């Protein structure tokens, strides 16, 4: 056994999450639905390749103005 192991310790955050899941068992499914709305989208590989090909290289000093020739 490890010197720092606390086998019977459960943090306050873990206790809160466990009690929340017991009170509301559909919570995890709702979280997955919310994630699917915003993040889990199919990727159009052809569009992504075209966007990468159309990218213009940025100058090293973005805010420096071009010197004017007079």
PDB file of N, CA, C and O in Angstrom:
ATOM      1  N   UNK A   1       0.838  -1.181   0.000  1.00  0.00           N
ATOM      2  CA  UNK A   1       0.000   0.000   0.000  1.00  0.00           C
ATOM      3  C   UNK A   1       0.882   1.242   0.000  1.00  0.00           C
ATOM      4  O   UNK A   1       1.930   1.277   0.644  1.00  0.00           O
ATOM      5  N   UNK A   2       0.446   2.244  -0.721  1.00  0.00           N
ATOM      6  CA  UNK A   2       1.201   3.479  -0.839  1.00  0.00           C
ATOM      7  C   UNK A   2       1.174   4.253   0.472  1.00  0.00           C
ATOM      8  O   UNK A   2       0.221   4.163   1.246  1.00  0.00           O
ATOM      9  N   UNK A   3       2.209   4.993   0.700  1.00  0.00           N
ATOM     10  CA  UNK A   3       2.317   5.798   1.905  1.00  0.00           C
ATOM     11  C   UNK A   3       1.243   6.891   1.936  1.00  0.00           C
ATOM     12  O   UNK A   3       0.762   7.268   3.004  1.00  0.00           O
ATOM     13  N   UNK A   4       0.871   7.398   0.744  1.00  0.00           N
ATOM     14  CA  UNK A   4      -0.076   8.503   0.660  1.00  0.00           C
ATOM     15  C   UNK A   4      -1.509   8.066   0.364  1.00  0.00           C
ATOM     16  O   UNK A   4      -2.390   8.915   0.235  1.00  0.00           O
ATOM     17  N   UNK A   5      -1.756   6.795   0.255  1.00  0.00           N
ATOM     18  CA  UNK A   5      -3.098   6.304  -0.077  1.00  0.00           C
ATOM     19  C   UNK A   5      -4.048   6.529   1.088  1.00  0.00           C
ATOM     20  O   UNK A   5      -3.708   6.308   2.250  1.00  0.00           O
ATOM     21  N   UNK A   6      -5.246   6.974   0.741  1.00  0.00           N
ATOM     22  CA  UNK A   6      -6.314   7.146   1.741  1.00  0.00           C
ATOM     23  C   UNK A   6      -7.503   6.361   1.210  1.00  0.00           C
ATOM     24  O   UNK A   6      -8.353   6.929   0.524  1.00  0.00           O
ATOM     25  N   UNK A   7      -7.583   5.075   1.510  1.00  0.00           N
ATOM     26  CA  UNK A   7      -8.551   4.199   0.848  1.00  0.00           C
ATOM     27  C   UNK A   7     -10.015   4.545   1.097  1.00  0.00           C
ATOM     28  O   UNK A   7     -10.857   4.266   0.243  1.00  0.00           O
ATOM     29  N   UNK A   8     -10.339   5.135   2.225  1.00  0.00           N
ATOM     30  CA  UNK A   8     -11.742   5.404   2.528  1.00  0.00           C
ATOM     31  C   UNK A   8     -12.119   6.865   2.329  1.00  0.00           C
ATOM     32  O   UNK A   8     -13.220   7.277   2.693  1.00  0.00           O
ATOM     33  N   UNK A   9     -11.214   7.652   1.753  1.00  0.00           N
ATOM     34  CA  UNK A   9     -11.473   9.074   1.556  1.00  0.00           C
ATOM     35  C   UNK A   9     -12.217   9.303   0.249  1.00  0.00           C
ATOM     36  O   UNK A   9     -11.837   8.767  -0.792  1.00  0.00           O
ATOM     37  N   UNK A  10     -13.280  10.104   0.305  1.00  0.00           N
ATOM     38  CA  UNK A  10     -14.009  10.542  -0.883  1.00  0.00           C
ATOM     39  C   UNK A  10     -14.155  12.047  -0.763  1.00  0.00           C
ATOM     40  O   UNK A  10     -14.685  12.548   0.229  1.00  0.00           O
ATOM     41  N   UNK A  11     -13.692  12.764  -1.763  1.00  0.00           N
ATOM     42  CA  UNK A  11     -13.711  14.224  -1.695  1.00  0.00           C
ATOM     43  C   UNK A  11     -15.131  14.769  -1.707  1.00  0.00           C
ATOM     44  O   UNK A  11     -16.080  14.079  -2.081  1.00  0.00           O
ATOM     45  N   UNK A  12     -15.252  16.029  -1.287  1.00  0.00           N
ATOM     46  CA  UNK A  12     -16.560  16.687  -1.277  1.00  0.00           C
ATOM     47  C   UNK A  12     -17.133  16.793  -2.688  1.00  0.00           C
ATOM     48  O   UNK A  12     -18.335  16.624  -2.895  1.00  0.00           O
ATOM     49  N   UNK A  13     -16.268  17.071  -3.645  1.00  0.00           N
ATOM     50  CA  UNK A  13     -16.734  17.198  -5.030  1.00  0.00           C
ATOM     51  C   UNK A  13     -17.277  15.863  -5.549  1.00  0.00           C
ATOM     52  O   UNK A  13     -18.311  15.824  -6.216  1.00  0.00           O
ATOM     53  N   UNK A  14     -16.580  14.782  -5.241  1.00  0.00           N
ATOM     54  CA  UNK A  14     -17.028  13.460  -5.674  1.00  0.00           C
ATOM     55  C   UNK A  14     -18.344  13.088  -4.994  1.00  0.00           C
ATOM     56  O   UNK A  14     -19.233  12.512  -5.621  1.00  0.00           O
ATOM     57  N   UNK A  15     -18.461  13.414  -3.725  1.00  0.00           N
ATOM     58  CA  UNK A  15     -19.716  13.142  -3.007  1.00  0.00           C
ATOM     59  C   UNK A  15     -20.866  13.931  -3.633  1.00  0.00           C
ATOM     60  O   UNK A  15     -21.966  13.404  -3.803  1.00  0.00           O
ATOM     61  N   UNK A  16     -20.609  15.193  -3.976  1.00  0.00           N
ATOM     62  CA  UNK A  16     -21.640  16.025  -4.589  1.00  0.00           C
ATOM     63  C   UNK A  16     -22.079  15.461  -5.935  1.00  0.00           C
ATOM     64  O   UNK A  16     -23.276  15.372  -6.212  1.00  0.00           O
ATOM     65  N   UNK A  17     -21.121  15.080  -6.771  1.00  0.00           N
ATOM     66  CA  UNK A  17     -21.448  14.546  -8.096  1.00  0.00           C
ATOM     67  C   UNK A  17     -22.199  13.224  -7.971  1.00  0.00           C
ATOM     68  O   UNK A  17     -23.164  12.988  -8.697  1.00  0.00           O
ATOM     69  N   UNK A  18     -21.763  12.369  -7.061  1.00  0.00           N
ATOM     70  CA  UNK A  18     -22.465  11.096  -6.858  1.00  0.00           C
ATOM     71  C   UNK A  18     -23.897  11.308  -6.387  1.00  0.00           C
ATOM     72  O   UNK A  18     -24.810  10.632  -6.861  1.00  0.00           O
ATOM     73  N   UNK A  19     -24.104  12.241  -5.460  1.00  0.00           N
ATOM     74  CA  UNK A  19     -25.467  12.492  -4.985  1.00  0.00           C
ATOM     75  C   UNK A  19     -26.313  13.126  -6.085  1.00  0.00           C
ATOM     76  O   UNK A  19     -27.505  12.836  -6.193  1.00  0.00           O
ATOM     77  N   UNK A  20     -25.712  13.984  -6.899  1.00  0.00           N
ATOM     78  CA  UNK A  20     -26.435  14.597  -8.011  1.00  0.00           C
ATOM     79  C   UNK A  20     -26.867  13.547  -9.028  1.00  0.00           C
ATOM     80  O   UNK A  20     -27.983  13.600  -9.544  1.00  0.00           O
ATOM     81  N   UNK A  21     -25.983  12.593  -9.315  1.00  0.00           N
ATOM     82  CA  UNK A  21     -26.323  11.514 -10.257  1.00  0.00           C
ATOM     83  C   UNK A  21     -27.415  10.606  -9.694  1.00  0.00           C
ATOM     84  O   UNK A  21     -28.231  10.073 -10.446  1.00  0.00           O
ATOM     85  N   UNK A  22     -27.430  10.429  -8.369  1.00  0.00           N
ATOM     86  CA  UNK A  22     -28.490   9.617  -7.762  1.00  0.00           C
ATOM     87  C   UNK A  22     -29.827  10.342  -7.814  1.00  0.00           C
ATOM     88  O   UNK A  22     -30.859   9.717  -8.058  1.00  0.00           O
ATOM     89  N   UNK A  23     -29.819  11.657  -7.587  1.00  0.00           N
ATOM     90  CA  UNK A  23     -31.051  12.432  -7.617  1.00  0.00           C
ATOM     91  C   UNK A  23     -31.596  12.596  -9.031  1.00  0.00           C
ATOM     92  O   UNK A  23     -32.808  12.639  -9.244  1.00  0.00           O
ATOM     93  N   UNK A  24     -30.683  12.686  -9.990  1.00  0.00           N
ATOM     94  CA  UNK A  24     -31.077  12.951 -11.375  1.00  0.00           C
ATOM     95  C   UNK A  24     -30.339  11.971 -12.293  1.00  0.00           C
ATOM     96  O   UNK A  24     -29.323  12.337 -12.884  1.00  0.00           O
ATOM     97  N   UNK A  25     -30.829  10.735 -12.424  1.00  0.00           N
ATOM     98  CA  UNK A  25     -30.103   9.726 -13.200  1.00  0.00           C
ATOM     99  C   UNK A  25     -30.010  10.041 -14.697  1.00  0.00           C
ATOM    100  O   UNK A  25     -29.142   9.497 -15.380  1.00  0.00           O
ATOM    101  N   UNK A  26     -30.875  10.897 -15.215  1.00  0.00           N
ATOM    102  CA  UNK A  26     -30.836  11.220 -16.649  1.00  0.00           C
ATOM    103  C   UNK A  26     -29.826  12.330 -16.958  1.00  0.00           C
ATOM    104  O   UNK A  26     -29.707  12.742 -18.112  1.00  0.00           O
ATOM    105  N   UNK A  27     -29.108  12.814 -15.964  1.00  0.00           N
ATOM    106  CA  UNK A  27     -28.183  13.927 -16.134  1.00  0.00           C
ATOM    107  C   UNK A  27     -27.100  13.636 -17.168  1.00  0.00           C
ATOM    108  O   UNK A  27     -26.817  14.477 -18.020  1.00  0.00           O
ATOM    109  N   UNK A  28     -26.502  12.470 -17.100  1.00  0.00           N
ATOM    110  CA  UNK A  28     -25.416  12.140 -18.024  1.00  0.00           C
ATOM    111  C   UNK A  28     -25.898  12.073 -19.463  1.00  0.00           C
ATOM    112  O   UNK A  28     -25.194  12.511 -20.373  1.00  0.00           O
ATOM    113  N   UNK A  29     -27.093  11.528 -19.680  1.00  0.00           N
ATOM    114  CA  UNK A  29     -27.653  11.476 -21.031  1.00  0.00           C
ATOM    115  C   UNK A  29     -27.930  12.887 -21.551  1.00  0.00           C
ATOM    116  O   UNK A  29     -27.708  13.164 -22.730  1.00  0.00           O
ATOM    117  N   UNK A  30     -28.409  13.777 -20.688  1.00  0.00           N
ATOM    118  CA  UNK A  30     -28.651  15.163 -21.086  1.00  0.00           C
ATOM    119  C   UNK A  30     -27.346  15.867 -21.436  1.00  0.00           C
ATOM    120  O   UNK A  30     -27.301  16.658 -22.378  1.00  0.00           O
ATOM    121  N   UNK A  31     -26.295  15.587 -20.691  1.00  0.00           N
ATOM    122  CA  UNK A  31     -24.989  16.174 -20.988  1.00  0.00           C
ATOM    123  C   UNK A  31     -24.489  15.706 -22.352  1.00  0.00           C
ATOM    124  O   UNK A  31     -23.947  16.499 -23.123  1.00  0.00           O
ATOM    125  N   UNK A  32     -24.668  14.429 -22.648  1.00  0.00           N
ATOM    126  CA  UNK A  32     -24.247  13.905 -23.951  1.00  0.00           C
ATOM    127  C   UNK A  32     -25.042  14.530 -25.091  1.00  0.00           C
ATOM    128  O   UNK A  32     -24.486  14.799 -26.156  1.00  0.00           O
ATOM    129  N   UNK A  33     -26.335  14.763 -24.880  1.00  0.00           N
ATOM    130  CA  UNK A  33     -27.151  15.419 -25.906  1.00  0.00           C
ATOM    131  C   UNK A  33     -26.686  16.854 -26.137  1.00  0.00           C
ATOM    132  O   UNK A  33     -26.615  17.309 -27.278  1.00  0.00           O
ATOM    133  N   UNK A  34     -26.372  17.562 -25.066  1.00  0.00           N
ATOM    134  CA  UNK A  34     -25.873  18.927 -25.194  1.00  0.00           C
ATOM    135  C   UNK A  34     -24.547  18.982 -25.915  1.00  0.00           C
ATOM    136  O   UNK A  34     -24.314  19.877 -26.728  1.00  0.00           O
ATOM    137  N   UNK A  35     -23.679  18.037 -25.624  1.00  0.00           N
ATOM    138  CA  UNK A  35     -22.392  17.989 -26.309  1.00  0.00           C
ATOM    139  C   UNK A  35     -22.586  17.705 -27.787  1.00  0.00           C
ATOM    140  O   UNK A  35     -21.899  18.284 -28.628  1.00  0.00           O
ATOM    141  N   UNK A  36     -23.517  16.820 -28.107  1.00  0.00           N
ATOM    142  CA  UNK A  36     -23.773  16.482 -29.507  1.00  0.00           C
ATOM    143  C   UNK A  36     -24.290  17.692 -30.279  1.00  0.00           C
ATOM    144  O   UNK A  36     -24.015  17.824 -31.471  1.00  0.00           O
ATOM    145  N   UNK A  37     -25.032  18.572 -29.620  1.00  0.00           N
ATOM    146  CA  UNK A  37     -25.540  19.768 -30.294  1.00  0.00           C
ATOM    147  C   UNK A  37     -24.425  20.692 -30.748  1.00  0.00           C
ATOM    148  O   UNK A  37     -24.486  21.259 -31.839  1.00  0.00           O
ATOM    149  N   UNK A  38     -23.401  20.846 -29.908  1.00  0.00           N
ATOM    150  CA  UNK A  38     -22.383  21.851 -30.183  1.00  0.00           C
ATOM    151  C   UNK A  38     -21.073  21.306 -30.731  1.00  0.00           C
ATOM    152  O   UNK A  38     -20.409  21.989 -31.511  1.00  0.00           O
ATOM    153  N   UNK A  39     -20.685  20.105 -30.349  1.00  0.00           N
ATOM    154  CA  UNK A  39     -19.331  19.660 -30.635  1.00  0.00           C
ATOM    155  C   UNK A  39     -19.239  18.456 -31.553  1.00  0.00           C
ATOM    156  O   UNK A  39     -18.372  18.425 -32.427  1.00  0.00           O
ATOM    157  N   UNK A  40     -20.085  17.484 -31.390  1.00  0.00           N
ATOM    158  CA  UNK A  40     -19.942  16.234 -32.141  1.00  0.00           C
ATOM    159  C   UNK A  40     -20.597  16.362 -33.515  1.00  0.00           C
ATOM    160  O   UNK A  40     -21.708  15.881 -33.738  1.00  0.00           O
ATOM    161  N   UNK A  41     -19.889  17.016 -34.426  1.00  0.00           N
ATOM    162  CA  UNK A  41     -20.394  17.240 -35.776  1.00  0.00           C
ATOM    163  C   UNK A  41     -19.567  16.426 -36.764  1.00  0.00           C
ATOM    164  O   UNK A  41     -18.367  16.237 -36.562  1.00  0.00           O
ATOM    165  N   UNK A  42     -20.197  15.948 -37.826  1.00  0.00           N
ATOM    166  CA  UNK A  42     -19.407  15.256 -38.853  1.00  0.00           C
ATOM    167  C   UNK A  42     -18.486  16.247 -39.562  1.00  0.00           C
ATOM    168  O   UNK A  42     -18.857  17.397 -39.794  1.00  0.00           O
ATOM    169  N   UNK A  43     -17.293  15.791 -39.901  1.00  0.00           N
ATOM    170  CA  UNK A  43     -16.298  16.651 -40.533  1.00  0.00           C
ATOM    171  C   UNK A  43     -16.341  16.441 -42.036  1.00  0.00           C
ATOM    172  O   UNK A  43     -16.255  15.310 -42.514  1.00  0.00           O
ATOM    173  N   UNK A  44     -16.475  17.544 -42.787  1.00  0.00           N
ATOM    174  CA  UNK A  44     -16.407  17.494 -44.248  1.00  0.00           C
ATOM    175  C   UNK A  44     -14.930  17.596 -44.629  1.00  0.00           C
ATOM    176  O   UNK A  44     -14.360  18.687 -44.636  1.00  0.00           O
ATOM    177  N   UNK A  45     -14.326  16.478 -44.938  1.00  0.00           N
ATOM    178  CA  UNK A  45     -12.875  16.424 -45.177  1.00  0.00           C
ATOM    179  C   UNK A  45     -12.460  17.236 -46.401  1.00  0.00           C
ATOM    180  O   UNK A  45     -11.391  17.848 -46.408  1.00  0.00           O
ATOM    181  N   UNK A  46     -13.292  17.245 -47.426  1.00  0.00           N
ATOM    182  CA  UNK A  46     -12.957  17.997 -48.638  1.00  0.00           C
ATOM    183  C   UNK A  46     -12.946  19.503 -48.334  1.00  0.00           C
ATOM    184  O   UNK A  46     -12.035  20.215 -48.756  1.00  0.00           O
ATOM    185  N   UNK A  47     -13.949  19.980 -47.609  1.00  0.00           N
ATOM    186  CA  UNK A  47     -13.988  21.394 -47.247  1.00  0.00           C
ATOM    187  C   UNK A  47     -12.797  21.758 -46.368  1.00  0.00           C
ATOM    188  O   UNK A  47     -12.195  22.815 -46.555  1.00  0.00           O
ATOM    189  N   UNK A  48     -12.454  20.906 -45.424  1.00  0.00           N
ATOM    190  CA  UNK A  48     -11.318  21.175 -44.544  1.00  0.00           C
ATOM    191  C   UNK A  48     -10.020  21.254 -45.338  1.00  0.00           C
ATOM    192  O   UNK A  48      -9.176  22.107 -45.062  1.00  0.00           O
ATOM    193  N   UNK A  49      -9.856  20.378 -46.317  1.00  0.00           N
ATOM    194  CA  UNK A  49      -8.652  20.408 -47.148  1.00  0.00           C
ATOM    195  C   UNK A  49      -8.605  21.688 -47.978  1.00  0.00           C
ATOM    196  O   UNK A  49      -7.544  22.297 -48.117  1.00  0.00           O
ATOM    197  N   UNK A  50      -9.751  22.099 -48.530  1.00  0.00           N
ATOM    198  CA  UNK A  50      -9.793  23.341 -49.313  1.00  0.00           C
ATOM    199  C   UNK A  50      -9.501  24.553 -48.434  1.00  0.00           C
ATOM    200  O   UNK A  50      -8.806  25.473 -48.864  1.00  0.00           O
ATOM    201  N   UNK A  51     -10.013  24.564 -47.232  1.00  0.00           N
ATOM    202  CA  UNK A  51      -9.764  25.676 -46.307  1.00  0.00           C
ATOM    203  C   UNK A  51      -8.287  25.740 -45.936  1.00  0.00           C
ATOM    204  O   UNK A  51      -7.719  26.829 -45.852  1.00  0.00           O
ATOM    205  N   UNK A  52      -7.662  24.595 -45.716  1.00  0.00           N
ATOM    206  CA  UNK A  52      -6.226  24.578 -45.408  1.00  0.00           C
ATOM    207  C   UNK A  52      -5.402  25.063 -46.594  1.00  0.00           C
ATOM    208  O   UNK A  52      -4.410  25.770 -46.416  1.00  0.00           O
ATOM    209  N   UNK A  53      -5.810  24.687 -47.804  1.00  0.00           N
ATOM    210  CA  UNK A  53      -5.081  25.103 -48.998  1.00  0.00           C
ATOM    211  C   UNK A  53      -5.230  26.603 -49.247  1.00  0.00           C
ATOM    212  O   UNK A  53      -4.326  27.220 -49.812  1.00  0.00           O
ATOM    213  N   UNK A  54      -6.334  27.193 -48.846  1.00  0.00           N
ATOM    214  CA  UNK A  54      -6.593  28.613 -49.088  1.00  0.00           C
ATOM    215  C   UNK A  54      -6.020  29.516 -48.003  1.00  0.00           C
ATOM    216  O   UNK A  54      -6.117  30.739 -48.100  1.00  0.00           O
ATOM    217  N   UNK A  55      -5.436  28.935 -46.988  1.00  0.00           N
ATOM    218  CA  UNK A  55      -4.906  29.726 -45.877  1.00  0.00           C
ATOM    219  C   UNK A  55      -3.732  30.585 -46.345  1.00  0.00           C
ATOM    220  O   UNK A  55      -2.838  30.101 -47.038  1.00  0.00           O
ATOM    221  N   UNK A  56      -3.743  31.867 -45.959  1.00  0.00           N
ATOM    222  CA  UNK A  56      -2.675  32.797 -46.303  1.00  0.00           C
ATOM    223  C   UNK A  56      -1.705  32.860 -45.127  1.00  0.00           C
ATOM    224  O   UNK A  56      -2.118  32.988 -43.974  1.00  0.00           O
ATOM    225  N   UNK A  57      -0.423  32.769 -45.429  1.00  0.00           N
ATOM    226  CA  UNK A  57       0.566  32.776 -44.354  1.00  0.00           C
ATOM    227  C   UNK A  57       0.607  34.144 -43.693  1.00  0.00           C
ATOM    228  O   UNK A  57       0.583  35.177 -44.362  1.00  0.00           O
ATOM    229  N   UNK A  58       0.667  34.132 -42.380  1.00  0.00           N
ATOM    230  CA  UNK A  58       0.677  35.362 -41.609  1.00  0.00           C
ATOM    231  C   UNK A  58       2.098  35.892 -41.502  1.00  0.00           C
ATOM    232  O   UNK A  58       3.053  35.123 -41.398  1.00  0.00           O
ATOM    233  N   UNK A  59       2.227  37.220 -41.529  1.00  0.00           N
ATOM    234  CA  UNK A  59       3.545  37.838 -41.376  1.00  0.00           C
ATOM    235  C   UNK A  59       3.986  37.710 -39.919  1.00  0.00           C
ATOM    236  O   UNK A  59       3.147  37.600 -39.025  1.00  0.00           O
ATOM    237  N   UNK A  60       5.292  37.725 -39.678  1.00  0.00           N
ATOM    238  CA  UNK A  60       5.768  37.532 -38.315  1.00  0.00           C
ATOM    239  C   UNK A  60       5.322  38.637 -37.357  1.00  0.00           C
ATOM    240  O   UNK A  60       5.027  38.355 -36.196  1.00  0.00           O
ATOM    241  N   UNK A  61       5.269  39.878 -37.818  1.00  0.00           N
ATOM    242  CA  UNK A  61       4.860  40.994 -36.979  1.00  0.00           C
ATOM    243  C   UNK A  61       3.555  41.535 -37.546  1.00  0.00           C
ATOM    244  O   UNK A  61       3.560  42.374 -38.447  1.00  0.00           O
ATOM    245  N   UNK A  62       2.456  41.060 -37.023  1.00  0.00           N
ATOM    246  CA  UNK A  62       1.146  41.326 -37.592  1.00  0.00           C
ATOM    247  C   UNK A  62       0.796  42.805 -37.553  1.00  0.00           C
ATOM    248  O   UNK A  62       0.223  43.323 -38.511  1.00  0.00           O
ATOM    249  N   UNK A  63       1.124  43.485 -36.483  1.00  0.00           N
ATOM    250  CA  UNK A  63       0.691  44.860 -36.301  1.00  0.00           C
ATOM    251  C   UNK A  63       1.672  45.889 -36.851  1.00  0.00           C
ATOM    252  O   UNK A  63       1.420  47.091 -36.761  1.00  0.00           O
ATOM    253  N   UNK A  64       2.773  45.439 -37.413  1.00  0.00           N
ATOM    254  CA  UNK A  64       3.737  46.376 -37.988  1.00  0.00           C
ATOM    255  C   UNK A  64       3.241  46.782 -39.372  1.00  0.00           C
ATOM    256  O   UNK A  64       2.860  45.933 -40.177  1.00  0.00           O
ATOM    257  N   UNK A  65       3.249  48.072 -39.638  1.00  0.00           N
ATOM    258  CA  UNK A  65       2.805  48.554 -40.944  1.00  0.00           C
ATOM    259  C   UNK A  65       3.905  48.413 -41.964  1.00  0.00           C
ATOM    260  O   UNK A  65       5.085  48.316 -41.624  1.00  0.00           O
ATOM    261  N   UNK A  66       3.505  48.404 -43.214  1.00  0.00           N
ATOM    262  CA  UNK A  66       4.484  48.316 -44.299  1.00  0.00           C
ATOM    263  C   UNK A  66       5.218  49.658 -44.419  1.00  0.00           C
ATOM    264  O   UNK A  66       4.591  50.711 -44.306  1.00  0.00           O
ATOM    265  N   UNK A  67       6.524  49.632 -44.642  1.00  0.00           N
ATOM    266  CA  UNK A  67       7.222  50.911 -44.828  1.00  0.00           C
ATOM    267  C   UNK A  67       6.793  51.547 -46.150  1.00  0.00           C
ATOM    268  O   UNK A  67       6.683  50.872 -47.174  1.00  0.00           O
ATOM    269  N   UNK A  68       6.558  52.833 -46.109  1.00  0.00           N
ATOM    270  CA  UNK A  68       6.127  53.498 -47.340  1.00  0.00           C
ATOM    271  C   UNK A  68       7.353  53.974 -48.101  1.00  0.00           C
ATOM    272  O   UNK A  68       8.309  54.477 -47.511  1.00  0.00           O
ATOM    273  N   UNK A  69       7.314  53.812 -49.400  1.00  0.00           N
ATOM    274  CA  UNK A  69       8.418  54.248 -50.259  1.00  0.00           C
ATOM    275  C   UNK A  69       8.064  55.602 -50.850  1.00  0.00           C
ATOM    276  O   UNK A  69       7.073  55.723 -51.571  1.00  0.00           O
ATOM    277  N   UNK A  70       8.861  56.622 -50.555  1.00  0.00           N
ATOM    278  CA  UNK A  70       8.600  57.971 -51.080  1.00  0.00           C
ATOM    279  C   UNK A  70       9.705  58.442 -51.951  1.00  0.00           C
ATOM    280  O   UNK A  70       9.647  59.554 -52.475  1.00  0.00           O
TER     281      UNK A  70
END
